[in-house]
Amino acid sequence: MTEFRRDPHSGEWVTIAGSRQKRPALPDECPFCIGGLEAPESYSVMAFENRWPVMTPISKWGNLAPGSTETASLIDELRTSPLEWASGLTIDNAPYEAASAIGAAEVVLYTPEHEGSLGALADAQLEAVWNLWVERTAGLSSRQEIASVLIFENRGEEVGVTIHHPHCQIYAFPFVPPRQRQELEVAKARNRSDPSMKCVSCALAESESGGERLIAECESALAYVPYASAWPFAVHFMPRRHFGSITEMSTQEAAEMRGLMKRVLLAGDRIFDRPLPTMLAFLQAPTDGSDSANLWHMRIEVVSPMRKRGVLRYVAAAEVSSGTFANPVTPEDAARLWRDALGGGA
């Protein structure tokens, strides 16, 4: 079993998952093709528990049970904020803390075909994948121990892909991850200063529409390069309506978002005339019942480490040690290149 360990300096949880060293890396036999280890029977789309998880459902921990006092105590421990945790420390107490890595880690297979990509899926197949994302988000969000559901995809060996078969993963955390928590703190601060102030994502959806960082847009959503992107090529797919989760999208909104994603993702492959290595994530509202969850505006983020043809952007020592990133490509130039690859029109 994996475990969470609390970083004594930052107070943030780190997952220690030594068993993942054993997972396959570019195996000769694809486990996701029909007849493979994970897909012995025919399928169209499929979700299953990761064989090498970073987090494990409560049902797999013999000492825990849903609704038990032990489980509730563990959840409270995991959701203690870094500042609350630090305020209880003393010099005499060694600041080492570990906890069971409860949660969930799942794999979603897009298609039984070994070749392809999310953007290249037929419309009906992408809709089936989307519906499975909605189903798994709803299912995982309903669990007592889950506070945040993250759908994400790594594409390309440059970002660590170990199996090329088109797929993504879902992590369900028992706490709100640091980035999400920080963005919520900013949103809460804005709301305290002026309760009538518009959500920043709602404001961005208005200001980026038709602007120089816009890549493409439709009636219910837009795709643009973020103003302060830390990555050379990045896109935010932003719904115009305010809601927190993929489960809250209307049928029309979901269809339009899928169409927008297909266009932009395929255009990304034309920027350098090669499959663009990317990291994709659905950034959704917390599911822990907090009163700030309604401040969250869902978005889909895609980032790429490519900075020019044949050259990757590496995160360097100054960035890792300071947490302050330096982007060698201006967002406006990236948007222009993406629009050109799209065909000029937004």
KEFIRO-355385 format. One record per residue: residue in one letter; x, z negated, y negated of N, C-alpha, C in turn; residue number from 1. Coordinates in pm, whole numbers, plus 50000, padded with zeros to 5 digits. Example, Ala and Ser with C-alpha at 12.3 -4.5 7.8 and 13.67 -1.06 7.14 Angstrom:
<recs>
REC   paro    n_xx    n_zz    n_yy   ca_xx   ca_zz   ca_yy    c_xx    c_zz    c_yy   nukol
REC      A   51319   49220   50569   51230   49220   50450   51320   49220   50330       1
REC      S   51285   49292   50225   51367   49286   50106   51290   49213   49997       2
</recs>
This chain:
<recs>
REC   paro    n_xx    n_zz    n_yy   ca_xx   ca_zz   ca_yy    c_xx    c_zz    c_yy   nukol
REC      M   50084   50000   50119   50000   50000   50000   50088   50000   49875       1
REC      T   50041   50069   49771   50114   50070   49644   50077   49946   49563       2
REC      E   50153   49921   49457   50123   49806   49373   50145   49841   49227       3
REC      F   50074   49768   49140   50098   49774   48996   50199   49665   48961       4
REC      R   50294   49698   48876   50385   49598   48821   50378   49604   48669       5
REC      R   50372   49487   48609   50361   49479   48463   50500   49489   48400       6
REC      D   50517   49583   48308   50644   49596   48237   50659   49476   48143       7
REC      P   50765   49395   48159   50779   49274   48078   50792   49300   47929       8
REC      H   50839   49420   47891   50858   49450   47748   50730   49503   47684       9
REC      S   50665   49601   47748   50547   49663   47686   50416   49596   47727      10
REC      G   50417   49525   47841   50294   49466   47890   50204   49566   47960      11
REC      E   50250   49691   47978   50170   49795   48044   50196   49795   48195      12
REC      W   50094   49839   48270   50108   49849   48414   50182   49976   48454      13
REC      V   50269   49965   48552   50339   50078   48611   50305   50079   48760      14
REC      T   50274   50197   48815   50243   50206   48957   50370   50228   49036      15
REC      I   50395   50144   49134   50508   50158   49224   50454   50213   49356      16
REC      A   50488   50339   49384   50429   50409   49498   50537   50475   49582      17
REC      G   50617   50393   49648   50729   50445   49726   50687   50537   49839      18
REC      S   50565   50520   49890   50520   50604   50002   50507   50751   49963      19
REC      R   50496   50778   49832   50480   50918   49789   50608   50999   49806      20
REC      Q   50718   50933   49834   50842   51005   49865   50827   51087   49994      21
REC      K   50729   51050   50076   50711   51117   50205   50617   51236   50199      22
REC      R   50554   51260   50082   50458   51369   50077   50528   51505   50086      23
REC      P   50459   51607   50138   50524   51737   50158   50559   51805   50026      24
REC      A   50671   51876   50025   50715   51951   49908   50733   52098   49949      25
REC      L   50641   52183   49902   50643   52325   49933   50658   52350   50084      26
REC      P   50565   52296   50164   50576   52309   50309   50554   52453   50356      27
REC      D   50610   52486   50471   50590   52619   50529   50444   52641   50567      28
REC      E   50378   52537   50616   50236   52544   50655   50154   52476   50547      29
REC      C   50067   52553   50480   49986   52495   50372   49878   52405   50431      30
REC      P   49873   52277   50392   49771   52186   50446   49632   52210   50388      31
REC      F   49622   52292   50282   49494   52314   50216   49425   52444   50258      32
REC      C   49495   52529   50331   49432   52649   50384   49345   52612   50503      33
REC      I   49242   52693   50530   49154   52665   50644   49237   52658   50772      34
REC      G   49214   52550   50848   49292   52527   50969   49411   52437   50945      35
REC      G   49440   52406   50817   49553   52319   50784   49517   52172   50802      36
REC      L   49615   52086   50776   49600   51942   50798   49480   51883   50726      37
REC      E   49458   51922   50600   49351   51863   50521   49222   51944   50526      38
REC      A   49226   52064   50580   49108   52152   50582   49093   52218   50719      39
REC      P   49070   52139   50822   49061   52197   50956   48939   52288   50975      40
REC      E   48833   52266   50894   48712   52347   50905   48697   52435   50781      41
REC      S   48611   52537   50793   48583   52627   50682   48522   52550   50565      42
REC      Y   48553   52590   50442   48497   52525   50323   48493   52624   50208      43
REC      S   48417   52589   50104   48415   52666   49980   48493   52590   49872      44
REC      V   48447   52467   49844   48523   52372   49761   48519   52239   49836      45
REC      M   48616   52154   49809   48623   52030   49886   48700   51923   49810      46
REC      A   48655   51797   49824   48727   51682   49769   48753   51583   49883      47
REC      F   48871   51521   49880   48905   51423   49983   49008   51326   49928      48
REC      E   49021   51211   49994   49118   51110   49951   49259   51161   49972      49
REC      N   49344   51137   49873   49484   51176   49883   49551   51098   49997      50
REC      R   49624   51170   50081   49692   51106   50194   49809   51018   50147      51
REC      W   49862   51047   50029   49973   50970   49971   49929   50917   49834      52
REC      P   49838   50820   49832   49775   50781   49706   49862   50691   49619      53
REC      V   49838   50699   49488   49899   50603   49396   49810   50480   49381      54
REC      M   49680   50497   49411   49586   50385   49410   49495   50399   49532      55
REC      T   49443   50287   49579   49367   50286   49704   49234   50214   49683      56
REC      P   49123   50270   49737   48992   50205   49721   48991   50064   49777      57
REC      I   48906   49980   49721   48894   49841   49765   48867   49831   49914      58
REC      S   48791   49929   49966   48755   49923   50108   48876   49928   50200      59
REC      K   48991   49974   50147   49111   49983   50230   49196   49856   50222      60
REC      W   49160   49765   50132   49235   49639   50118   49161   49531   50197      61
REC      G   49221   49480   50299   49154   49384   50386   49115   49255   50318      62
REC      N   49185   49217   50209   49157   49089   50145   49059   49101   50030      63
REC      L   49004   49221   50008   48915   49242   49895   48782   49301   49943      64
REC      A   48676   49272   49869   48546   49329   49900   48472   49349   49768      65
REC      P   48396   49458   49755   48320   49481   49630   48231   49362   49598      66
REC      G   48237   49316   49474   48153   49207   49430   48203   49068   49460      67
REC      S   48317   49058   49531   48367   48925   49567   48437   48859   49448      68
REC      T   48454   48727   49458   48524   48653   49353   48668   48700   49340      69
REC      E   48733   48728   49454   48872   48775   49452   48884   48909   49380      70
REC      T   48788   48997   49406   48791   49128   49341   48767   49116   49191      71
REC      A   48670   49035   49153   48641   49015   49011   48762   48957   48939      72
REC      S   48832   48863   49003   48951   48802   48943   49061   48905   48925      73
REC      L   49080   48992   49026   49182   49096   49017   49150   49194   48905      74
REC      I   49023   49233   48894   48983   49327   48788   49009   49266   48651      75
REC      D   48976   49139   48634   49003   49072   48506   49153   49072   48475      76
REC      E   49233   49047   48577   49379   49047   48560   49428   49184   48516      77
REC      L   49379   49289   48582   49425   49425   48552   49383   49471   48413      78
REC      R   49270   49420   48366   49217   49464   48236   49260   49376   48120      79
REC      T   49343   49278   48147   49399   49197   48039   49491   49285   47956      80
REC      S   49467   49290   47826   49548   49377   47740   49691   49325   47731      81
REC      P   49787   49413   47698   49927   49369   47686   49944   49253   47588      82
REC      L   49870   49255   47475   49884   49148   47377   49828   49016   47431      83
REC      E   49714   49023   47500   49657   48902   47560   49751   48847   47666      84
REC      W   49806   48936   47745   49899   48895   47851   50022   48827   47791      85
REC      A   50080   48891   47689   50203   48838   47628   50180   48703   47562      86
REC      S   50061   48681   47507   50035   48555   47436   50034   48436   47531      87
REC      G   50019   48462   47662   50018   48353   47758   50152   48328   47824      88
REC      L   50254   48404   47788   50385   48388   47850   50465   48276   47786      89
REC      T   50548   48211   47865   50644   48114   47813   50783   48153   47859      90
REC      I   50885   48105   47788   51024   48138   47823   51057   48088   47964      91
REC      D   50998   47975   48002   51029   47917   48132   50968   47996   48249      92
REC      N   50867   48074   48218   50802   48154   48323   50867   48292   48330      93
REC      A   50916   48332   48447   50972   48467   48460   50858   48568   48440      94
REC      P   50875   48661   48348   50764   48751   48314   50747   48865   48414      95
REC      Y   50734   48832   48540   50713   48933   48643   50571   48917   48698      96
REC      E   50497   49026   48697   50360   49021   48747   50332   49147   48827      97
REC      A   50271   49131   48943   50233   49244   49027   50088   49225   49071      98
REC      A   50022   49335   49104   49883   49330   49147   49856   49445   49243      99
REC      S   49757   49426   49328   49718   49532   49420   49674   49656   49343     100
REC      A   49722   49773   49385   49691   49898   49315   49557   49952   49364     101
REC      I   49450   49883   49320   49316   49930   49355   49278   50047   49266     102
REC      G   49186   50128   49311   49143   50245   49236   49112   50357   49332     103
REC      A   49143   50478   49293   49119   50593   49382   49210   50708   49342     104
REC      A   49247   50787   49441   49326   50910   49419   49271   51015   49514     105
REC      E   49217   51122   49458   49154   51226   49538   49213   51363   49505     106
REC      V   49195   51455   49597   49237   51594   49580   49112   51681   49581     107
REC      V   49107   51781   49492   48997   51877   49489   49052   52016   49514     108
REC      L   49004   52081   49617   49046   52218   49649   48948   52315   49584     109
REC      Y   49002   52411   49507   48918   52506   49434   48861   52615   49522     110
REC      T   48936   52654   49624   48903   52772   49702   48981   52768   49834     111
REC      P   48930   52832   49938   49009   52841   50061   49123   52943   50051     112
REC      E   49121   53026   49946   49227   53126   49927   49355   53058   49880     113
REC      H   49466   53097   49938   49593   53031   49905   49648   53074   49769     114
REC      E   49621   53197   49729   49671   53247   49601   49563   53235   49495     115
REC      G   49605   53224   49370   49508   53222   49262   49533   53106   49166     116
REC      S   49438   53088   49075   49449   52981   48975   49309   52947   48926     117
REC      L   49299   52838   48851   49171   52795   48799   49108   52904   48713     118
REC      G   49189   52964   48625   49137   53066   48536   49096   53194   48606     119
REC      A   49152   53219   48723   49124   53343   48795   49007   53330   48892     120
REC      L   48948   53212   48904   48835   53196   48995   48716   53278   48949     121
REC      A   48640   53332   49044   48514   53398   49010   48421   53296   48946     122
REC      D   48328   53343   48862   48240   53253   48788   48167   53156   48880     123
REC      A   48113   53207   48991   48037   53122   49083   48126   53017   49148     124
REC      Q   48250   53056   49178   48343   52961   49240   48384   52853   49141     125
REC      L   48409   52891   49016   48444   52793   48914   48328   52698   48889     126
REC      E   48206   52749   48893   48088   52663   48878   48080   52562   48991     127
REC      A   48112   52604   49113   48111   52513   49228   48216   52404   49211     128
REC      V   48334   52441   49162   48439   52342   49135   48391   52244   49028     129
REC      W   48334   52299   48921   48285   52216   48810   48182   52115   48860     130
REC      N   48089   52161   48941   47985   52072   48994   48045   51962   49081     131
REC      L   48152   51993   49153   48219   51892   49233   48290   51791   49142     132
REC      W   48349   51838   49033   48409   51746   48935   48305   51648   48882     133
REC      V   48186   51701   48848   48079   51616   48797   48038   51513   48902     134
REC      E   48022   51559   49025   47981   51471   49134   48082   51359   49157     135
REC      R   48211   51393   49161   48313   51292   49187   48330   51198   49067     136
REC      T   48317   51251   48944   48325   51163   48827   48214   51061   48830     137
REC      A   48092   51106   48860   47979   51014   48866   47997   50912   48978     138
REC      G   48040   50957   49095   48058   50867   49208   48165   50763   49183     139
REC      L   48278   50804   49131   48387   50710   49106   48352   50615   48991     140
REC      S   48285   50666   48889   48250   50583   48773   48156   50470   48809     141
REC      S   48079   50487   48916   47980   50386   48956   48043   50267   49026     142
REC      R   48171   50276   49063   48235   50167   49136   48272   50053   49041     143
REC      Q   48256   49931   49090   48282   49811   49009   48423   49809   48953     144
REC      E   48520   49852   49032   48660   49836   48993   48712   49946   48903     145
REC      I   48634   50053   48882   48685   50170   48808   48656   50158   48659     146
REC      A   48758   50180   48576   48744   50174   48430   48768   50309   48363     147
REC      S   48828   50404   48435   48859   50534   48374   48880   50637   48484     148
REC      V   48819   50755   48467   48833   50863   48564   48905   50981   48499     149
REC      L   49016   51022   48559   49099   51130   48506   49104   51245   48605     150
REC      I   49050   51360   48565   49065   51485   48641   49187   51555   48583     151
REC      F   49283   51593   48668   49403   51657   48615   49459   51761   48713     152
REC      E   49532   51855   48657   49595   51960   48738   49737   51984   48691     153
REC      N   49830   51991   48785   49966   52036   48757   49979   52176   48815     154
REC      R   50026   52270   48735   50040   52408   48781   50183   52456   48758     155
REC      G   50251   52493   48865   50386   52546   48853   50491   52447   48897     156
REC      E   50595   52498   48961   50704   52412   49006   50773   52343   48890     157
REC      E   50765   52405   48770   50831   52347   48652   50771   52211   48615     158
REC      V   50646   52185   48655   50584   52056   48625   50564   51974   48751     159
REC      G   50633   52012   48858   50637   51928   48977   50540   51961   49087     160
REC      V   50476   52077   49083   50383   52113   49190   50456   52122   49323     161
REC      T   50397   52062   49427   50460   52065   49559   50380   52148   49660     162
REC      I   50256   52187   49623   50175   52276   49706   50108   52376   49612     163
REC      H   50129   52504   49637   50081   52607   49544   49933   52638   49558     164
REC      H   49871   52604   49668   49729   52633   49688   49649   52577   49570     165
REC      P   49557   52656   49509   49485   52610   49389   49409   52480   49411     166
REC      H   49446   52378   49339   49383   52248   49354   49411   52161   49232     167
REC      C   49339   52052   49222   49368   51951   49120   49355   51815   49185     168
REC      Q   49371   51710   49105   49359   51574   49156   49269   51492   49064     169
REC      I   49221   51382   49116   49143   51288   49036   49200   51148   49060     170
REC      Y   49236   51081   48950   49276   50941   48957   49165   50858   48892     171
REC      A   49127   50750   48959   49030   50657   48902   49100   50522   48887     172
REC      F   49123   50483   48761   49201   50363   48729   49112   50239   48719     173
REC      P   49165   50122   48755   49090   49998   48737   49102   49942   48596     174
REC      F   49184   50004   48513   49202   49964   48374   49198   50089   48287     175
REC      V   49184   50072   48157   49187   50185   48065   49334   50217   48036     176
REC      P   49381   50340   48069   49523   50373   48051   49567   50363   47905     177
REC      P   49698   50344   47882   49749   50317   47747   49709   50420   47642     178
REC      R   49721   50548   47674   49690   50649   47573   49543   50642   47532     179
REC      Q   49456   50632   47630   49313   50624   47603   49280   50497   47523     180
REC      R   49343   50386   47562   49318   50261   47492   49364   50269   47346     181
REC      Q   49480   50333   47323   49530   50346   47185   49437   50431   47100     182
REC      E   49389   50542   47157   49298   50628   47082   49168   50554   47050     183
REC      L   49121   50471   47144   49000   50394   47117   49023   50291   47007     184
REC      E   49142   50230   47004   49172   50134   46899   49169   50201   46762     185
REC      V   49222   50323   46754   49218   50398   46628   49073   50428   46590     186
REC      A   48994   50470   46689   48853   50502   46662   48778   50377   46616     187
REC      K   48805   50262   46678   48738   50138   46639   48778   50096   46498     188
REC      A   48906   50115   46465   48952   50080   46330   48882   50166   46225     189
REC      R   48870   50296   46252   48799   50384   46159   48654   50339   46144     190
REC      N   48593   50305   46258   48452   50266   46256   48432   50136   46179     191
REC      R   48529   50043   46191   48518   49916   46117   48529   49940   45967     192
REC      S   48617   50032   45928   48637   50056   45785   48517   50127   45722     193
REC      D   48449   50211   45804   48332   50283   45753   48246   50324   45872     194
REC      P   48144   50246   45905   48060   50276   46022   47994   50414   46016     195
REC      S   47980   50471   45896   47917   50603   45884   48017   50717   45901     196
REC      M   48146   50683   45916   48249   50786   45926   48230   50868   46053     197
REC      K   48248   50997   46039   48232   51088   46153   48345   51067   46254     198
REC      C   48311   51078   46382   48412   51077   46489   48520   51180   46457     199
REC      V   48648   51144   46478   48756   51235   46441   48749   51365   46519     200
REC      S   48704   51361   46645   48693   51484   46722   48580   51572   46670     201
REC      C   48470   51509   46627   48362   51586   46565   48413   51654   46438     202
REC      A   48491   51580   46360   48547   51637   46237   48643   51751   46268     203
REC      L   48726   51733   46374   48820   51838   46412   48747   51963   46460     204
REC      A   48638   51944   46533   48560   52058   46581   48510   52142   46465     205
REC      E   48480   52076   46352   48436   52150   46233   48553   52214   46161     206
REC      S   48660   52138   46139   48769   52189   46056   48855   52294   46127     207
REC      E   48868   52285   46261   48951   52383   46332   48876   52514   46360     208
REC      S   48745   52511   46352   48666   52633   46376   48699   52738   46269     209
REC      G   48747   52854   46315   48784   52960   46223   48917   52941   46154     210
REC      G   48991   52834   46186   49117   52805   46119   49238   52872   46185     211
REC      E   49357   52844   46131   49478   52913   46177   49526   52866   46313     212
REC      R   49477   52751   46359   49516   52703   46492   49411   52735   46598     213
REC      L   49303   52800   46558   49198   52836   46653   49247   52945   46748     214
REC      I   49214   52930   46876   49242   53035   46974   49114   53112   47005     215
REC      A   49006   53041   47036   48878   53105   47067   48768   53001   47052     216
REC      E   48644   53048   47035   48533   52954   47025   48405   53019   47076     217
REC      C   48306   52933   47103   48175   52979   47144   48073   52887   47076     218
REC      E   47948   52900   47112   47844   52825   47042   47863   52674   47054     219
REC      S   47902   52626   47172   47904   52481   47194   48043   52419   47200     220
REC      A   48150   52502   47192   48285   52447   47206   48387   52540   47140     221
REC      L   48509   52488   47123   48618   52570   47070   48748   52531   47138     222
REC      A   48844   52623   47134   48977   52600   47189   49077   52621   47077     223
REC      Y   49160   52521   47050   49257   52531   46941   49384   52457   46978     224
REC      V   49493   52491   46911   49620   52421   46928   49617   52296   46839     225
REC      P   49639   52178   46893   49629   52056   46811   49733   52052   46699     226
REC      Y   49691   51998   46587   49769   51994   46464   49906   51930   46483     227
REC      A   49913   51821   46560   50039   51749   46580   50079   51751   46727     228
REC      S   50073   51868   46788   50105   51880   46930   50249   51839   46959     229
REC      A   50267   51761   47066   50402   51725   47109   50461   51831   47202     230
REC      W   50378   51928   47243   50421   52030   47339   50422   52167   47274     231
REC      P   50515   52256   47315   50526   52388   47252   50395   52467   47259     232
REC      F   50331   52466   47375   50204   52536   47391   50102   52436   47444     233
REC      A   50000   52412   47365   49898   52314   47402   49763   52362   47350     234
REC      V   49658   52326   47420   49522   52361   47380   49432   52241   47398     235
REC      H   49345   52219   47301   49235   52126   47318   49107   52208   47329     236
REC      F   49035   52188   47439   48901   52246   47454   48804   52137   47409     237
REC      M   48741   52157   47294   48662   52052   47231   48514   52089   47225     238
REC      P   48427   52013   47288   48283   52035   47270   48245   52003   47125     239
REC      R   48150   52076   47071   48107   52047   46935   48017   51923   46931     240
REC      R   47939   51903   47036   47850   51786   47043   47929   51664   47090     241
REC      H   47891   51548   47039   47961   51424   47074   47904   51365   47203     242
REC      F   47987   51356   47306   47954   51285   47429   48085   51249   47497     243
REC      G   48079   51160   47596   48202   51104   47650   48250   51157   47782     244
REC      S   48162   51222   47859   48199   51256   47997   48144   51392   48037     245
REC      I   48211   51454   48132   48166   51580   48189   48025   51567   48247     246
REC      T   47987   51445   48289   47855   51423   48347   47743   51435   48243     247
REC      E   47778   51434   48115   47677   51438   48008   47656   51577   47951     248
REC      M   47728   51676   48001   47716   51811   47947   47588   51878   47997     249
REC      S   47525   51955   47910   47410   52033   47952   47457   52152   48036     250
REC      T   47362   52216   48104   47396   52333   48186   47458   52442   48100     251
REC      Q   47403   52464   47980   47456   52568   47891   47596   52530   47842     252
REC      E   47615   52405   47802   47746   52361   47753   47852   52377   47861     253
REC      A   47818   52340   47983   47914   52350   48093   47950   52496   48120     254
REC      A   47850   52585   48119   47875   52727   48144   47962   52787   48034     255
REC      E   47933   52751   47909   48013   52804   47798   48155   52750   47800     256
REC      M   48171   52623   47836   48305   52567   47845   48385   52634   47956     257
REC      R   48323   52660   48068   48393   52728   48177   48438   52868   48134     258
REC      G   48350   52940   48066   48387   53073   48019   48501   53069   47920     259
REC      L   48498   52971   47830   48605   52957   47730   48737   52925   47799     260
REC      M   48733   52834   47896   48855   52797   47968   48914   52916   48043     261
REC      K   48829   52992   48110   48878   53110   48184   48952   53205   48091     262
REC      R   48892   53238   47978   48953   53332   47884   49089   53283   47835     263
REC      V   49093   53157   47796   49215   53103   47735   49325   53082   47840     264
REC      L   49288   53033   47958   49388   53011   48062   49449   53143   48108     265
REC      L   49367   53245   48125   49420   53376   48165   49508   53435   48055     266
REC      A   49469   53414   47929   49552   53462   47818   49688   53392   47817     267
REC      G   49690   53265   47855   49816   53191   47860   49916   53258   47953     268
REC      D   49868   53316   48062   49957   53384   48156   50016   53513   48097     269
REC      R   49954   53563   47991   50003   53687   47930   50105   53661   47818     270
REC      I   50117   53536   47773   50209   53508   47662   50351   53545   47699     271
REC      F   50393   53506   47821   50529   53535   47867   50529   53627   47989     272
REC      D   50414   53691   48016   50401   53784   48129   50438   53717   48261     273
REC      R   50389   53595   48279   50413   53519   48402   50314   53403   48405     274
REC      P   50285   53347   48524   50197   53230   48527   50253   53118   48441     275
REC      L   50173   53071   48349   50220   52968   48256   50213   52831   48324     276
REC      P   50328   52762   48337   50323   52626   48394   50247   52534   48299     277
REC      T   50150   52463   48352   50064   52382   48266   50030   52249   48331     278
REC      M   49991   52155   48246   49933   52028   48287   49798   52017   48217     279
REC      L   49693   52007   48296   49556   52005   48245   49494   51869   48271     280
REC      A   49412   51820   48178   49348   51690   48197   49213   51686   48126     281
REC      F   49114   51625   48193   48986   51594   48131   48996   51452   48075     282
REC      L   48993   51439   47944   49007   51309   47878   48866   51257   47852     283
REC      Q   48822   51159   47933   48684   51114   47933   48674   50968   47889     284
REC      A   48553   50929   47853   48528   50793   47805   48552   50691   47916     285
REC      P   48592   50568   47880   48605   50462   47980   48472   50437   48049     286
REC      T   48481   50388   48171   48360   50357   48248   48348   50208   48276     287
REC      D   48418   50127   48195   48422   49982   48220   48310   49907   48149     288
REC      G   48219   49980   48085   48107   49915   48018   48140   49861   47880     289
REC      S   48256   49894   47827   48295   49843   47695   48207   49905   47587     290
REC      D   48185   49828   47478   48097   49877   47372   48161   49986   47288     291
REC      S   48291   50010   47310   48359   50115   47233   48355   50251   47302     292
REC      A   48304   50256   47426   48304   50382   47501   48227   50491   47428     293
REC      N   48124   50451   47350   48044   50552   47281   48121   50618   47166     294
REC      L   48237   50564   47130   48320   50625   47027   48402   50742   47081     295
REC      W   48412   50752   47214   48498   50854   47276   48429   50990   47277     296
REC      H   48502   51094   47238   48454   51232   47239   48535   51307   47344     297
REC      M   48470   51346   47453   48542   51412   47562   48611   51540   47515     298
REC      R   48730   51563   47570   48798   51691   47548   48880   51725   47672     299
REC      I   48911   51850   47684   48998   51896   47793   49128   51940   47729     300
REC      E   49238   51891   47781   49369   51920   47722   49454   51998   47822     301
REC      V   49520   52101   47773   49617   52177   47853   49747   52183   47776     302
REC      V   49858   52144   47838   49989   52152   47772   50086   52224   47864     303
REC      S   50183   52291   47802   50286   52362   47879   50424   52329   47824     304
REC      P   50523   52311   47914   50659   52284   47869   50737   52411   47833     305
REC      M   50679   52531   47850   50749   52655   47812   50759   52662   47660     306
REC      R   50880   52688   47608   50892   52701   47463   50924   52844   47419     307
REC      K   50984   52922   47507   50998   53065   47485   51029   53130   47619     308
REC      R   51034   53260   47621   51048   53331   47748   51171   53282   47825     309
REC      G   51148   53232   47945   51257   53187   48031   51320   53055   47994     310
REC      V   51264   52985   47895   51324   52859   47849   51220   52748   47849     311
REC      L   51252   52638   47917   51164   52522   47919   51202   52422   47811     312
REC      R   51104   52348   47765   51128   52239   47672   51140   52111   47755     313
REC      Y   51255   52046   47748   51277   51923   47824   51259   51803   47732     314
REC      V   51196   51700   47784   51183   51576   47709   51318   51505   47715     315
REC      A   51375   51478   47598   51513   51428   47590   51517   51277   47562     316
REC      A   51640   51224   47559   51660   51079   47550   51595   51018   47426     317
REC      A   51608   51084   47312   51551   51028   47189   51399   51015   47200     318
REC      E   51335   51111   47268   51190   51109   47282   51146   51002   47381     319
REC      V   51215   50996   47495   51180   50896   47597   51200   50755   47542     320
REC      S   51308   50733   47473   51341   50598   47428   51260   50554   47306     321
REC      S   51216   50649   47225   51142   50612   47104   50993   50634   47115     322
REC      G   50951   50721   47208   50810   50755   47216   50765   50849   47107     323
REC      T   50861   50904   47032   50833   50999   46924   50884   51136   46967     324
REC      F   50794   51233   46974   50829   51363   47029   50858   51466   46920     325
REC      A   50946   51562   46952   50983   51668   46859   50947   51802   46923     326
REC      N   50859   51875   46860   50811   52003   46913   50885   52118   46846     327
REC      P   50955   52203   46922   51030   52313   46862   50945   52434   46824     328
REC      V   50817   52434   46859   50728   52546   46827   50615   52495   46737     329
REC      T   50597   52555   46621   50490   52508   46533   50355   52542   46597     330
REC      P   50258   52452   46585   50126   52478   46642   50063   52608   46591     331
REC      E   50090   52641   46465   50032   52764   46410   50091   52888   46477     332
REC      D   50222   52887   46505   50284   52999   46576   50233   53008   46720     333
REC      A   50217   52893   46784   50166   52892   46921   50025   52949   46926     334
REC      A   49942   52912   46829   49805   52964   46825   49804   53115   46806     335
REC      R   49894   53165   46720   49901   53310   46697   49939   53383   46825     336
REC      L   50039   53332   46898   50080   53395   47023   49967   53391   47126     337
REC      W   49893   53281   47128   49784   53270   47224   49671   53368   47187     338
REC      R   49641   53381   47056   49538   53476   47012   49579   53619   47045     339
REC      D   49708   53649   47023   49756   53784   47054   49739   53814   47203     340
REC      A   49768   53715   47287   49753   53734   47432   49607   53747   47471     341
REC      L   49519   53684   47391   49376   53691   47417   49318   53826   47378     342
REC      G   49388   53894   47288   49340   54026   47245   49310   54031   47098     343
REC      G   49352   53929   47024   49341   53934   46879   49221   53861   46824     344
REC      G   49105   53876   46885   48985   53813   46830   48959   53679   46892     345
REC      A   48903   53588   46814   48867   53455   46865   48722   53453   46913     346
</recs>
